[in-house]
Amino acid sequence: MSQQLSREEQERKYPEYTWDLTTIFEDDDAWEVAFKEVEDQLGVEEQFKGHLGDDADTLYQALSTEDEIGTKLEKVYVYAHLKQDQDTSNDKYTGFESRAHQLIIKFSSAWSFLVPEILQIDEATIKSFVEQNDDLKRYEFDLKLINENRPHVLSADKEKLLTEAQDALSTPDNVYGMFSNADLEFEDAVDSEGNKHPLTQGTFVKLLESDDRELRRSAYNNLYEAYGAYNNTLGATLAGEVKKNVFNARSHQYQSAREAALSSNFIPEKVHDNLVKTIHEYLPLLHRYTKLRKSLLGIDDMKMYDMYTPLVKDVKFDMPYEEAKSWMLEALKPMGETYMNVVKEGLNNGWVDVYENKGKRSGGYSSGAHLTNPFILLNWSDTVSDLFTLVHEFGHSVHSYFSRQNQPSNLSDYTIFVAEVASTCNEALLSDYMDKHLDDDRRLLLLNQELERFRATLFRQTMFAEFEHKIHQIEEAGEPLTPNRMNEEYAKLNREYFGDTVETDEHISKEWSRIPHFYMNYYVYQYATGYSAAQSLSHQILTEGEPAVERYINEFLKKGNSNYPIEILKNAGVDMTTPEPIEQACKVFEQKLDAFEELMNAKK
């Protein structure tokens, strides 16, 4: 499909490749009616303020009313944001999205009294309320989670003060975002023939993937020289973010910033410790990969800018959408009929918006609400990466489908700790299937891509997680968190992770300054834990068959947020409090590395 098509032309000519948003609202007028209905319900919360502890019925009515309005609002927002993303140049839907977002803010503000007031009710009273009112049992787990935060909730006036302070405390993140995305500019990268290439945040990795080593070197040096020129400023900015996290944790009586951050999803700290410790034990595998990369590239001085360029070149592997659907349907067959029926429903009933058009948002995602189908945005360009994106987003969508079908609205939205497991599990199944059905050249290409996924997700994200924890520990110990200290700690980790084969230079020691995830408060470790859990689950599905599939669907995909995420995964067959899932993921990396080396040697 041509990217020059307008949205209207795309929908008229190729309706089978565009999503069907009439399943949410028949038309824009119906959306306006729903918007007004939610808007008119703002104020109904006033009848509950100060009365949640009166009796079980009042508490139930408050929770169910907030839940009902919130579910309707979610549907209103999803329609607006999907309409906007299909054509960001359409001012009408930009307005829809903005209005829906503002309505969310008003709704959240109106009901912000709910949790603090529930915490004013003693635990025994809440327990008796649940016993008295069967309907309230629907919210029993929500109330349990609220109650577990009780030791970390301050008096109402202190909580109000801290909440009001968060806007000011967000300054480091806001400053970094504006500086890195809006103000910072880079010199063009120059290739070996003297041609200039625009260097931006978006083009950087693409330039590092180039066959032209001079272009890679130029892009690398120009980007890090720009960041390095502001090393002191960015060091102070990140230090401010760390100080904020430590302050918030101590204010709420947590022992550390990490404990506070992981407690939001009730994740034991040993999960983080297990990840870092286990990955360190398997770093020789990553060192082996970097040595192989150096050998295959035929260079004497391996630099960090040589870590991205593909090792397999000149292998043509086009992937039209219709062919990709066939690959996906075959690869996911081990998931069984129940799972596959949902995938087919999505393919055949307007869940997927496939091709690029004028104004369409870039990238890909899965979205939706409790009262809607899942919806998948793609920008198909006939590549193998597009196939993996399709399979990945269907993992999210089927997870959401099962969760919403089997849990009430208040428990159907799974946490971020498990969010990437279903999508990455699908990718692992696809990789296994393709590895068994490709010729040697295309299999090499696939294995190269897989090894890079492991390097970037399992190893590199763990390195990020370790650095993030280290700088918080420095602050918590009362030591100066200076830019030079950050550079030293980051350079040390980079040497440990990538080994002596790769040069750790002054530029890479400042890589921390371009990573926005360090402003997300212990977020990055979840990429690696989710990846490991997915590898473990896919292995069980492929080796055990139906028993593993039943566990996966019934104990994971259908559970939503009805239990602690760590327990949901454990019931599905993966205990993230142990090293085993991390070890299993590292062994899969080793198997792929073995296969890649074997095929490469056979081609010599």
N, C-alpha and C positions, 0 to 999 in steps of 0.2 A: 504494500500500500504506500502511496506517496505521502510524505510528510507535509506536502504542500496543500493537502486537502483541508478545507475548513471543517469544523466540527459538524456542521449541518450536512455537508457533503459526505462526510464519513458515515454518519448515521443513515443517510438516505441510500447510499450505494452499498454499504457493507454492514447492515444491521446485525448480522450473525456474529460480527466481531466487536460489537460494542455492548457494554452492559445495559441491563434493562432496569432503569431506576423507577419505572412506573410501578414496580413491585413495592416500592417504599411509599410513594404518593403518586396518584394518577397523573397529576400535573402540578404546576406551580401554584395554582389557586388552592388546591388541596393542602399544599405545604403552608400557605398563608393562614388557612383555617386552623391547622394544627399549631402553628406558631402562636396565633392569638389565644388559642385554648390554654396553652402552657403559660403565656404571659398573664392571662386573667387569673391564673391560680396562684400567682405570687401574692402573698399576704395571708393565705390560708394557714400558714405556719404559726401565725400570731396566737391562735387559739391554744397551741400546745406549749408555748413558752411559759416556763415556771411550773408546769403541771406534769412533767414526765414521770415524776415519782409519786403521783397521786394514786395510781392503780395500774394493774396489768393492761386493762383495756385501753387506757389513754396512751401508754407507751406503745402498744401495738398500732394504734391508729396513727400515731405520729410517724413511726417507722414505715408503715405501709403507704401512707400518704406521700412522704418524701420519696419513697421508692417508685411509686406509680408516676408521679410527676417527672422524676428524673429519667425514667425509662422513656417517657414520651419525648422529653427534651433531647435525649440521646438520638432518637429517630429523626427529629427535626434537624439536628446538627449534621448527622451523617449525610442526609440528602443534600444539604447545602454545601458541604465540603467536597462531596463527590462531583456535584455539578460544577463547582469552581475548578476542580482539578482537571476535569475533562476539557476545559478551555479557560485558562487563567486570564485571557484577554477580555472575557465577557464581564462587563461591569455589573450586570444584573446579579450574577451569581457571586461575584466578589462581595456585593452588598448583602446577599443572603447569608454568606458565611460569616461576615462581620456581625450582622444582627444576631445570628445564632450564638456566636461566641460571647457577645455582650449579654445575651439572655442567660447563658451558663454562669457568667460572673454574678449576675443578679440573683440567680437561683442559689448558688453556692453561698453567697453572703447571707441570704435570707435564712438558710438552714444551718448556718455555722454554729448556732447555739446547741445543736443536737448532741454531739459527742461530749462537750464540756458539761452539759446538764446531766447526761447519763452518768458521768463519772461522779456527780454529786450524790447519786443514789448508792447506798452501800451494797456490797456484793451479795450479801444474804437476801436483801430485798429483791434484787434483780433475779436471783435464783428462784425465789418464791413466785415472782411474777410469771416466769416461764412455766413453772409447774401449774399455775392457776389457769393459764390461757394457752390452749393448744395451738391457736393461730400464731402466737408469739414464738413458738418453737422454730418457725421458719427463720427467725433472726437470732437463734440461740448462739450460733457460731460467731456471728458478727458481734454480739454482746460479749462473748468470751474474749475475742481479740481486743475489744475496747477495754475490757477489764484488765487484761494483761499489761496494758500500758499505764495502769493506775499508779505504780510506783514512780513513774517518770513524768507525771502530770503535776504541774504546780498549781498554786491557788489561781483563781480566776483572774485576778488583777495582774499577777505576774505573767500568766499565759497571754493575756491581752497585750501587755507591754512587749513581750518577746515576739508575738505575731506582728505587731506594728513595726518592730525593728527589722524584720526580715527583708523589707524592701531596701533599706540602707545596707544591710549585710550582704545583699546580692550584688553590690557594686563591683567586686572583682570579676565576677562572671560576666556582668553586663559590659564592663570595660574591655575585657578580653574579647568578647564576641564582636564588639564594634571595631576594635583595633584589627583583629585577625581577618574579619570578613569584609570590612568596609574601607579601612584606612591604609592597611599594609599593601604595598605594591612591590612587584618583583621585576628585575631586569629580564628581558627576553632571554630564553635559552638559545644557544647557538650550536648548530650541528657541525660536523667535520668539514662540510663544504662552505661554511660561512653563512648559511641560511638561518634566519631568526625564527623562533617559535614562541608564541605567547605563553608565558609562565603564570599560572594562576593556581589557586587551591584545587580547582577541578582538573587541571591538566597535568599536575605534578607527577602523579603516579603513572599516567599514560606516557609521559616523557621518559620516566625511568624504565618503562617496558621496551623502549626502543632498542633496535639492533645497533644503533650508532652510539658507541661508547662515549664519544666526545659530547654528544647531545645529553646523554645521561649525566655526565660529569658537570656540564654547564648548568643543567636544571638543578642538580643537587647543590652545587656551590652557591648559585644565585639565591635559591630559597633560604638556605641556612645563613647566608651572609645577611639577608634582610632581617631574619629573626634575631640573629646574633647581635645586630646593631642595637637592639632594644633588650639585651639580656637582663640588664638591671631592672628595667621597667617591668618586663614580663615575670621576672623572679619575684618582685614585690607584689605583683598581681596574684600570682599563684600562692604565694605565702599568705596573702590576705584571705584567699579562699580556704586554705587549710586552717587558718586561725578561726574563721567563721565556723567551720565544722567542729573544731575542738570546743569552741565557746558554746555552741548549741548542745553538744553532747554533755558537757559538764553542767550546764544550766539545768538539764533534765536528768541529772544524777546518773549518767552512764559512766562506766569506768574508762571508756575510750571513744574516740570518734568512730572507730570501726564497729564497736559493739552497737553504738547508736544507729549507724547506717544499716547494718545487717538485721537489726531488730525490726526494721520496718516490714520485712517479709518473714520474720521469725526464723532467720537462718543462723545456726550455731557458728561461732567464729572458727571452729575447727574445720569447717568446710573450706574456708579461705586458706587456713594453714596447710591442710592436706593438699590443696591444689598446688601451692608454691613448692612445698617439700617434694611432692611426687614428680613434678615437672623437672626440678633440679636433678633428680635421680636419672631422668631420661634425657638430659641435655646432650650426652654423647651421641644420641641419634641425630639431633639437630646439627651437631658439629660434623657428623658424617655427611649430612646433606650439604652443608656449606662447602666441604672439601670436594664433593662430587660436582657441585656447581662450578667451582673454580676450575676443575679439570676439564669439564665439558665446554666451558667458555674459552678455555685455552689462554688464560691470562696469568701473569706471575704475581700481580699485586691486586688481590681481591678487595674491592671497596664496598661500602654499604650501598652505593648507587648501582652496584651490579647484582643486587639481590632480587630485583623484580623482572628483569628481562627474561622472556621465556627460553627454556632450554631446548624446546622442540619447535623448529621453525619450518616454514614452507609446507605445512600439512593443511590441506583444504578440508574444511568440515562445516559446510553450510547446514543450517537447521531451519527450514521453513516451519511455520506454525503447525500446519496439519501433520507434518512428520513428527514434530515434537510431541503432539498429543499422543501419537501412537507409542513413542518411547515411554512417555509417562505412564500410560495405561498398562503397558507390559511390566515396567519396572516396579509398579506399586501392587501388582497382583498378589504378592505374599501377604498383603494386608487383609485379604479376604473380601468376600462379597459385600458385607455390610459397609465397609470403608469405601470400596470401589463404587458402590451405588451413589454415595454422596459426591464423589469426584465427578462421576458422569452427570449427575444432576447439575453440578456447577458448570460443566462444559456446555451443557445443552440448554440451560435456562437462564442465560444472561447474567452470569456472575462475573465474566471476564471482559475487560476492555483491552483489546490486544494491541492495536497499532497506533503509532504516533499520528497526531494531527496538529494543525496550527494551534499554538497556545496551550497544548496539553502539558501537564506537569511531567517532569522527567522522572526516571527511576521506576520503581515498582513497589507495591505494597498490598497488603490485605486489610480491608476495613469492614465496618458494619456495626450493627447494634443488636441488642437483644431481640428487638421486634422486626429485624430485617434479615435478608439473606446476607452471607458474606459477599464482599465484592473485591475483585482483584484488578489493580491497575498495572498494565505492562506498557512497554514501548518497544515492540518487537523489531529486531533487526537481523533475524535469521542467523544467530550465532548459538553455539553450544551454551554460552553463558545465559542466554535467554531461556533455554530449556531448564537449566538449573534454577533460574528465577521462578519459572512457572511451577516447578515441582515444590520449591521452597514456599511460595505463597499459597499453594494449595494445602500445604501442611498446616499453615496458620488457619486457613479458611475452614478446613475440616475439623480442626481442633475447636474453633469457635462454634461451628455448627453443632457438634456433639455436646459441647458445654451448654449452649443455649437451649438445646432440646431437652436436656436432662437436669438442668438446675434452674431454680427460680432466678429472677433477674438480679437479686442482691448477691447471688453466689456464682454467677455465670461468667464473670470476667476474671480470667486467670492472672496470676502475678507475673511480673517481669522475670523472676527467677526461672520460671519454666517456659516463658513465652517463645524462646527460640528452639526448644527441644523438638517439638513436632515438625517444624519446618526443616531442621537439620537432619532429623531422622529420615525424612523423605529424600533428602539429598544423598544420604548414605546408601539408601536402597537403590536409587538411580545409578549411583556410581558403581555399585556392585553389579547391577544388571549390565550396564554399558561395558564394564571391564570384561565381561564374559562374551560379549557379542560384537566387539569391534575388531577390525584388522589391526596388525601390529602398529602401523603408523598412527592411526587415530587413537589407539589405546595408549601409546606413548604420550600423545598430546593430553589425553584425559588424566593420566597419572601425573604429569607435570602440573596440571591445574590442581589436582587433589593435594599434592605435596605442598603447593603454595597455600592452599586453604588451611592445612594443618599448621604451617609455619606462621601464617598471619593470625590465625584465630586461637589455636591452642597454646603455642609458645609465646608469640609476641604479646598477646593480650594478658598472659600471665606475667610477663615481664612488666607490663604497664601496671598491673595490680600490685606487684611487689614494690615498684617505685612509689606508687601512690601511698601504700602503707608505710613505707620508710619515711617519707617526708612528714606524714602525720605523727609518727613516733618521735621524730626529731623535735617537732613543735611541742609535743606532749612532755618531752623530757626537759623542756626549757632551754634547749640549745638554739643558737641562731640559725634560722632557715634562710640562708643567703643564696643568691644565684650561683655562686661558685660551688657551694655545697651541693646544690641540685645538679650542677654539671658533673661534679665528681661522682655522685651516687649513680647518676644515669649512665655515665661512661663505664663504671665498674660493672653494672648489670649488663650492659650491652656486650662487654667482653665475655662475661660469664655465659651468656645465652648463645652468642654466635661463634664463640671460640676464637682461637688464634689465627684461623684461616682468613678471617675478615678484619680489616683494619678499623679500629675504633678511633676515629679522628676527632678533632675539636668540634667539627660541625655536628656530628651525630650526638655528641655529649649534650647538645642543646635541643635535641628532638622533642624533649618534654614540652618545650615552649610552643609547639604547634599542635599539640594534642588536646582537642576540646574536651575529651572525656575526663580529664583530670579536674574538671569543674563540675562533675556529676556525682561526687560523693560516693565512692566505692561502688561504682557501676560496672567497671570493665571486667572484673573477675567473672561476672555472670556469662560473658561470651564464652569463656573457656569451660566453665562448669556445664553450661548448656550444651556445648559442642561435645563434651565428654559423655554426658548423659545420653545424647542422641546416638552416639556411636555404640554405646552399650546396648541400648534398646534395639537398634537395628540389627545388631549381632544376634540378640536373643530371638528376634522375629525370623531371621534367616536360618537359624540353627534349630530352634525349638518348634517353629511353626505355629499352629493354631493356639496352643496354650499361651504362648507369649503374646500373640495378637489379641486374644481375649483380655489378658491382663492390661495390655497397652490401651485398648479402647475403653474397657469398663472401669479400670482403676486410674487412668490418666486422662484420656481425652474427654470423658464424660463428667469429670469431677469438678471442673471449673475451679472455684475458690472455696470449695466446701470443706477443705481441710488444710492443714499447714502444707506449704509447697514441698517441704522436705519429706513429709509423710506421704504425700501423693506420689512422688517419684519412688519412694521406697516400696509402696504397695504395688507399683507397676514393675518393680524388679531392679531398681537402681538406688543404692544407698550412697548418697553424696557425702555422708559423714565419714566414709571410709575411702582409702586411696584406690580401691578397685576400679571404679569407672574411669579415673584418670589413667591408671595403668593400662586399661583395656584400649583406650583411645591412642595411647602412645604405641601400643603394639600394632594397632591398625596402621599407624604411620610407618612403623618399621616394615610391615608387610608390603605396603605400597612402595616404599623405598627399595626393598629387595626386588620387587617386580620391575620397577623402573630400571634399576641397574642391570638386571638380567636381560631385558629387552635391548637396552643400549649396547651391552656387550655383544649380543647376537647380531646387531647391525654392523659391527665393526668388521 
